[in-house]
Amino acid sequence: MPFTQRQLDALAKRYTDAWNSKIPTQVADMHVPGSSITINRGDPSVGHTGLTEMAAGFHSDVPDLHLTCDGIRGAGTHVVYMWTFTGHHAETGNPLNVTGWEEWELNDDMKVTSSLGWFDAEDYDRQVAG
């Protein structure tokens, strides 16, 4: 079933709020229990535990991480969520401004069943190093 733009906008707000809560389980709760995310073709983070650990890792690396939704688009149950996060790297203190997107498959309850995440890792590393 295709989702309306209004439904997608509400989903984007919930997802953005989950990240900005700094509570990693809230990010994982946006997914069905067996969901996974693969970031930049890396190893997938699978299930509630894996998704929670993935979000906790980002919050550990960037304790003041602030996520902004740059847009959301859908085609049936396939959705693209575009984002920017800002903050400061925990070890170097350098400011970060990173853009990317996630490609989601959603179920009828608008829970993520699988996700592919993308960002420019080389640019991220350059910003971390300063």
FENWOVEN-V808803 format. One record per helix or strand. SS is the DSSP state (H for helix, E for strand). FROM is the first residue (numbers start at 1). TO is the last residue. Records with the same first field share a line. If there is no record, write none. Layout:
SS: FROM-TO / FROM-TO
//
This chain:
H: 5-20 / 24-28 / 47-61 / 121-129
E: 31-31 / 36-39 / 45-46 / 66-75 / 78-88 / 95-106 / 112-119
//
